Amino acid sequence: MTSDGLWWRGEAHVSCPAAWGPTHLQDSLVTARSRATCHMFPAIGHRRTRRSFERPSRRNRAQRPELELERRERRTHEYGPSVPSKRPRDALLVPDQFPSLNSAFYATRPWEYFRRREHALIVAAGARGKLLEAAQEGIRVGRLEYTLSGEDETEEQDDDWDRFVLAESQVLLHHASETLLRLYLAHEGLPPCPWLEVARVRSPQRFKDDVKRRFLGDLSDKARRRRVTEVFFGTRDRKALEPTPPEEEWIEGADNLERFLCRFASDFLDADLYNALKHGLAVMPGEAMVKVGDGDLLKAEGPSIEYLSVRPDSLGRERWNRSTRWLKVDTAITFACLARSVPPPVHRTLLW
């Protein structure tokens, strides 16, 4: 705005009385752009409708919604729609593409990624001396050369190794559990392209709701068996298999798989510790102990991780808490191995 109360925009001066509101100012600026266009491009600008800079009458002020609609239509005509029209994501998909998508997805052998992480973690936990020897001899990765100094490990550095193994075991378990659950849900119902089913779930909260509804919901045992056998055995009807398994073994195998999936779902949904590890490593791994009295009533000790969490108090109000969770590295690695080793057989069917 200039010193004489005029708005300057392009090649036009627009008078702005104090009593005018934002709507009048927008309309005036649109007119200013039109007049500026007349100045620069007379052949185009003179075909536009000019509007008066005078203050609108009471009747015109009552028609502000119509004026706003007219302004939007004029802007759409001049510059195109401000928001592109939405089209269904599957609009250009052709079912003939699904076999090539399946082959490309499963050819990567996603379970092997977790196998390598398990191997590295097990060596770090149980044979860290060999890792140190290899690093002291020198390791080359492309143009990177890495050599560890020959100093012996101190007690503090040994504790750092323990904290690393403890934290990494929980990250690995949570990641493997989430991957198994995502792949399982993507295969439920035997869709033609599970890769698309995985990619469609783009909201973390939606996936958590799906997991909670499927594994912690009120499904009957019979419904759970039908779903899990369809994915892992390829059919809901045991008589369709050759040789036909006995009914007791069929039910026992389905129930066992369902219990494992529910365990992984429970670990995945209890994500406070994983989130603290993933976002900023806001945790304190180490050794902790707590007991009541002489420990006969309550006692917990050993490797643990302390983190901040939000818990409701006795009145239901959310409050910050210092939470401590005692963990077993060998148990976490074992369950991570199980999560990796039970991918749906549909994988191999689609791959081969």
C-alpha positions as CSV (number, residue, x, y, z in Angstrom):
1,M,0.0,0.0,0.0
2,T,1.3,3.4,-0.9
3,S,1.3,6.5,1.3
4,D,-1.9,7.9,-0.3
5,G,-4.0,4.8,0.7
6,L,-3.7,3.0,-2.7
7,W,-2.9,-0.7,-3.3
8,W,-0.3,-1.2,-6.0
9,R,-0.5,-4.4,-8.0
10,G,0.9,-4.8,-11.5
11,E,0.0,-1.7,-13.6
12,A,-3.1,-0.7,-11.7
13,H,-3.9,1.5,-8.7
14,V,-6.8,0.2,-6.6
15,S,-8.5,2.5,-4.0
16,C,-9.3,0.6,-0.8
17,P,-11.8,2.4,1.5
18,A,-11.5,1.4,5.2
19,A,-15.0,0.1,5.4
20,W,-14.4,-2.6,2.7
21,G,-14.0,-6.2,3.7
22,P,-11.7,-8.9,2.4
23,T,-14.2,-10.0,-0.3
24,H,-14.4,-6.5,-1.8
25,L,-10.6,-6.3,-1.8
26,Q,-10.2,-9.7,-3.6
27,D,-12.7,-8.6,-6.2
28,S,-10.9,-5.3,-6.7
29,L,-7.5,-7.1,-7.1
30,V,-9.1,-9.4,-9.7
31,T,-10.3,-6.3,-11.5
32,A,-6.8,-4.7,-11.1
33,R,-5.3,-7.8,-12.8
34,S,-7.7,-7.4,-15.6
35,R,-6.8,-3.7,-16.1
36,A,-3.2,-4.6,-16.0
37,T,-3.7,-7.1,-18.7
38,C,-5.5,-4.4,-20.8
39,H,-2.4,-2.3,-20.5
40,M,0.0,-5.0,-21.5
41,F,-2.2,-7.0,-23.9
42,P,-5.0,-4.7,-25.3
43,A,-6.3,-7.3,-27.7
44,I,-7.0,-9.7,-24.9
45,G,-7.9,-7.3,-22.1
46,H,-10.6,-5.4,-23.8
47,R,-12.7,-8.5,-24.2
48,R,-12.9,-8.9,-20.5
49,T,-15.7,-7.5,-18.4
50,R,-14.6,-4.6,-16.3
51,R,-16.0,-4.0,-12.8
52,S,-16.5,-0.7,-11.0
53,F,-14.2,0.3,-8.2
54,E,-17.1,2.0,-6.4
55,R,-18.3,0.7,-3.1
56,P,-20.9,-2.1,-3.6
57,S,-24.5,-1.2,-2.8
58,R,-26.5,-2.9,0.0
59,R,-28.1,-5.1,-2.6
60,N,-24.7,-6.2,-4.0
61,R,-23.4,-6.9,-0.6
62,A,-26.3,-9.3,-0.1
63,Q,-25.2,-11.2,-3.2
64,R,-21.6,-11.9,-2.1
65,P,-22.0,-15.7,-2.5
66,E,-22.9,-15.2,-6.1
67,L,-20.0,-12.8,-6.6
68,E,-17.6,-15.3,-5.1
69,L,-19.0,-18.1,-7.3
70,E,-18.6,-15.9,-10.3
71,R,-15.0,-15.0,-9.3
72,R,-14.2,-18.7,-9.0
73,E,-15.7,-19.6,-12.3
74,R,-13.8,-16.8,-14.0
75,R,-10.6,-17.9,-12.4
76,T,-11.2,-21.5,-13.5
77,H,-11.9,-20.4,-17.0
78,E,-8.7,-18.4,-17.2
79,Y,-6.3,-20.6,-15.3
80,G,-7.9,-24.1,-15.2
81,P,-9.1,-25.9,-12.2
82,S,-7.1,-25.3,-9.0
83,V,-7.4,-28.9,-7.8
84,P,-6.9,-31.7,-10.4
85,S,-9.8,-34.0,-10.7
86,K,-9.3,-37.3,-8.8
87,R,-9.3,-40.6,-10.7
88,P,-9.4,-44.1,-9.1
89,R,-6.0,-45.4,-8.6
90,D,-6.9,-48.7,-10.4
91,A,-8.3,-46.8,-13.4
92,L,-5.4,-47.8,-15.7
93,L,-4.6,-51.2,-14.2
94,V,-5.0,-54.3,-16.5
95,P,-5.2,-57.8,-14.9
96,D,-2.7,-59.0,-17.5
97,Q,-0.1,-57.0,-15.5
98,F,-0.6,-58.9,-12.3
99,P,1.6,-62.0,-13.2
100,S,4.6,-59.8,-14.0
101,L,4.0,-57.8,-10.8
102,N,3.9,-60.9,-8.7
103,S,7.0,-62.3,-10.3
104,A,8.9,-59.1,-9.7
105,F,7.8,-58.8,-6.1
106,Y,8.5,-62.4,-5.0
107,A,11.7,-62.7,-7.0
108,T,13.3,-60.4,-4.4
109,R,12.8,-63.1,-1.8
110,P,11.8,-60.6,1.0
111,W,12.3,-63.2,3.8
112,E,16.0,-63.4,3.0
113,Y,16.4,-59.8,4.1
114,F,15.4,-60.8,7.7
115,R,17.6,-63.9,7.5
116,R,20.7,-61.8,7.0
117,R,19.7,-59.4,9.8
118,E,19.3,-62.4,12.1
119,H,22.7,-63.8,11.2
120,A,24.4,-60.4,11.8
121,L,22.7,-60.0,15.1
122,I,23.4,-63.5,16.3
123,V,27.1,-63.1,15.5
124,A,27.2,-59.7,17.3
125,A,25.5,-61.3,20.3
126,G,27.5,-64.5,20.6
127,A,30.7,-64.1,18.6
128,R,31.6,-60.4,18.7
129,G,35.3,-61.3,19.1
130,K,35.3,-62.6,15.5
131,L,33.7,-59.4,14.3
132,L,36.4,-57.4,16.0
133,E,39.2,-59.5,14.6
134,A,37.8,-59.1,11.0
135,A,37.5,-55.3,11.6
136,Q,41.1,-55.1,12.9
137,E,42.4,-56.9,9.9
138,G,40.6,-54.4,7.6
139,I,37.4,-54.5,5.6
140,R,36.8,-53.0,2.2
141,V,33.4,-52.0,0.9
142,G,33.6,-50.5,-2.6
143,R,35.8,-47.4,-2.1
144,L,35.4,-47.5,1.7
145,E,38.2,-49.0,3.7
146,Y,37.6,-49.6,7.4
147,T,40.2,-50.8,9.9
148,L,39.6,-50.9,13.7
149,S,42.4,-49.9,16.0
150,G,44.1,-52.8,17.8
151,E,43.1,-51.7,21.2
152,D,41.4,-54.3,23.5
153,E,37.8,-53.9,24.3
154,T,37.2,-52.1,27.6
155,E,34.4,-53.0,30.0
156,E,32.5,-49.9,29.0
157,Q,32.7,-50.9,25.3
158,D,31.5,-54.4,26.1
159,D,28.4,-52.9,27.8
160,D,27.8,-50.9,24.6
161,W,27.8,-54.1,22.7
162,D,25.2,-55.5,25.1
163,R,23.0,-52.5,24.8
164,F,23.2,-52.6,21.0
165,V,22.2,-56.2,20.8
166,L,19.3,-55.6,23.2
167,A,17.9,-52.7,21.3
168,E,18.4,-54.3,17.9
169,S,16.7,-57.5,18.9
170,Q,13.5,-55.5,19.6
171,V,13.7,-53.5,16.4
172,L,14.2,-56.7,14.4
173,L,11.3,-58.5,16.1
174,H,8.9,-55.7,15.6
175,H,9.9,-55.2,11.9
176,A,9.6,-59.0,11.2
177,S,6.2,-59.1,12.9
178,E,4.8,-56.2,11.0
179,T,6.1,-57.6,7.7
180,L,4.5,-61.0,8.3
181,L,1.2,-59.4,9.3
182,R,1.2,-57.2,6.2
183,L,1.9,-60.1,3.9
184,Y,-0.7,-62.3,5.6
185,L,-3.4,-59.7,5.3
186,A,-2.4,-59.0,1.7
187,H,-3.0,-62.7,0.9
188,E,-6.3,-63.1,2.8
189,G,-9.0,-63.9,0.3
190,L,-6.3,-64.8,-2.3
191,P,-6.3,-61.6,-4.3
192,P,-4.7,-61.6,-7.8
193,C,-1.9,-59.2,-6.9
194,P,-0.9,-59.2,-3.2
195,W,1.8,-56.5,-3.9
196,L,-1.0,-54.1,-4.7
197,E,-2.8,-55.0,-1.5
198,V,0.3,-54.2,0.5
199,A,0.8,-50.9,-1.3
200,R,-2.9,-49.8,-0.8
201,V,-2.6,-49.7,3.0
202,R,-0.8,-46.3,3.2
203,S,-2.1,-45.2,6.7
204,P,-0.3,-46.7,9.7
205,Q,-3.4,-46.3,11.8
206,R,-5.6,-48.1,9.2
207,F,-3.1,-51.0,9.3
208,K,-3.2,-51.2,13.1
209,D,-7.0,-51.2,13.0
210,D,-7.0,-54.0,10.4
211,V,-4.6,-56.0,12.6
212,K,-6.7,-55.4,15.7
213,R,-10.0,-56.3,14.0
214,R,-8.6,-59.5,12.4
215,F,-6.6,-61.0,15.3
216,L,-8.0,-59.4,18.5
217,G,-11.6,-59.2,17.3
218,D,-14.5,-61.5,18.1
219,L,-14.0,-64.0,15.2
220,S,-15.1,-67.5,15.9
221,D,-12.6,-70.3,15.9
222,K,-14.2,-71.7,12.8
223,A,-13.9,-68.4,10.9
224,R,-10.2,-68.1,12.0
225,R,-9.4,-71.6,10.7
226,R,-11.1,-70.9,7.4
227,R,-9.0,-67.7,6.9
228,V,-5.7,-69.0,8.0
229,T,-5.9,-72.3,6.1
230,E,-6.9,-70.5,2.9
231,V,-3.6,-68.5,3.0
232,F,-1.2,-71.1,4.4
233,F,-2.7,-74.2,2.9
234,G,-4.1,-72.7,-0.3
235,T,-7.7,-73.9,0.5
236,R,-10.3,-73.9,3.1
237,D,-11.3,-77.5,2.4
238,R,-8.9,-80.1,3.6
239,K,-10.4,-82.8,1.3
240,A,-9.2,-80.7,-1.6
241,L,-5.6,-81.7,-0.7
242,E,-3.8,-84.9,-1.8
243,P,-3.2,-86.8,0.3
244,T,-6.0,-85.6,2.6
245,P,-4.7,-84.7,6.1
246,P,-6.6,-86.1,9.1
247,E,-9.1,-83.7,10.6
248,E,-7.3,-83.5,13.9
249,E,-4.0,-82.5,12.3
250,W,-5.8,-80.0,10.1
251,I,-7.4,-78.3,13.0
252,E,-4.3,-78.4,15.2
253,G,-2.1,-77.0,12.5
254,A,-4.6,-74.1,11.7
255,D,-5.0,-73.3,15.4
256,N,-1.2,-73.3,15.9
257,L,-0.6,-70.9,13.0
258,E,-3.4,-68.6,14.4
259,R,-1.8,-68.5,17.8
260,F,1.5,-67.5,16.4
261,L,-0.1,-64.7,14.3
262,C,-2.0,-63.5,17.3
263,R,1.2,-63.4,19.3
264,F,2.9,-61.4,16.6
265,A,-0.1,-59.1,16.4
266,S,0.0,-58.5,20.1
267,D,3.7,-57.6,20.0
268,F,3.2,-55.3,17.0
269,L,0.3,-53.4,18.5
270,D,2.3,-52.8,21.8
271,A,4.5,-50.3,19.9
272,D,5.6,-47.9,22.6
273,L,9.0,-49.4,23.0
274,Y,9.6,-49.8,19.2
275,N,8.5,-46.2,18.6
276,A,10.9,-45.0,21.3
277,L,13.7,-47.0,19.6
278,K,12.9,-45.9,16.1
279,H,12.2,-42.2,16.7
280,G,15.4,-40.7,18.2
281,L,16.5,-43.7,20.1
282,A,14.9,-42.2,23.2
283,V,15.6,-45.3,25.4
284,M,18.0,-46.4,28.1
285,P,19.1,-50.1,27.5
286,G,20.9,-51.8,30.3
287,E,20.5,-53.8,33.4
288,A,17.7,-53.1,35.9
289,M,16.2,-54.8,39.0
290,V,13.1,-54.3,41.0
291,K,11.7,-56.4,43.9
292,V,9.1,-56.2,46.6
293,G,10.4,-57.2,50.0
294,D,12.9,-60.0,49.8
295,G,11.8,-60.8,46.2
296,D,9.4,-63.7,47.0
297,L,6.4,-61.7,46.0
298,L,7.8,-59.7,43.0
299,K,11.2,-59.6,41.5
300,A,12.5,-58.7,38.0
301,E,16.1,-58.3,37.0
302,G,18.3,-58.6,33.9
303,P,18.5,-56.9,30.5
304,S,15.9,-54.2,30.2
305,I,15.0,-51.0,28.3
306,E,13.7,-47.9,30.0
307,Y,11.6,-45.4,28.1
308,L,9.0,-42.7,28.5
309,S,5.4,-43.7,27.8
310,V,1.8,-42.3,28.3
311,R,-0.5,-44.3,30.6
312,P,-3.9,-43.4,32.1
313,D,-4.0,-42.8,35.8
314,S,-6.8,-44.0,38.2
315,L,-9.1,-41.2,36.9
316,G,-8.5,-42.0,33.2
317,R,-6.2,-39.0,32.6
318,E,-3.2,-39.6,30.5
319,R,0.1,-39.1,32.3
320,W,3.8,-39.5,31.5
321,N,5.5,-42.6,33.0
322,R,9.0,-44.0,33.1
323,S,8.4,-47.5,31.9
324,T,10.9,-50.4,32.2
325,R,10.6,-53.6,30.2
326,W,12.7,-56.7,30.9
327,L,13.7,-58.5,27.7
328,K,15.3,-61.7,26.6
329,V,17.5,-61.4,23.5
330,D,17.4,-65.1,22.7
331,T,13.6,-65.1,22.8
332,A,13.3,-62.0,20.6
333,I,15.7,-63.4,18.0
334,T,13.8,-66.8,18.0
335,F,10.4,-65.2,17.4
336,A,12.0,-63.0,14.7
337,C,13.2,-66.2,13.0
338,L,9.8,-67.7,13.3
339,A,8.2,-64.6,11.7
340,R,10.6,-64.9,8.8
341,S,10.3,-68.6,8.4
342,V,6.5,-68.9,8.1
343,P,5.6,-66.8,5.0
344,P,2.5,-68.0,3.2
345,P,3.2,-70.8,0.7
346,V,1.4,-68.7,-1.8
347,H,4.7,-66.8,-2.2
348,R,6.4,-69.8,-3.7
349,T,3.3,-70.7,-5.8
350,L,3.3,-67.3,-7.4
351,L,7.1,-67.3,-7.7
352,W,7.5,-70.6,-9.4
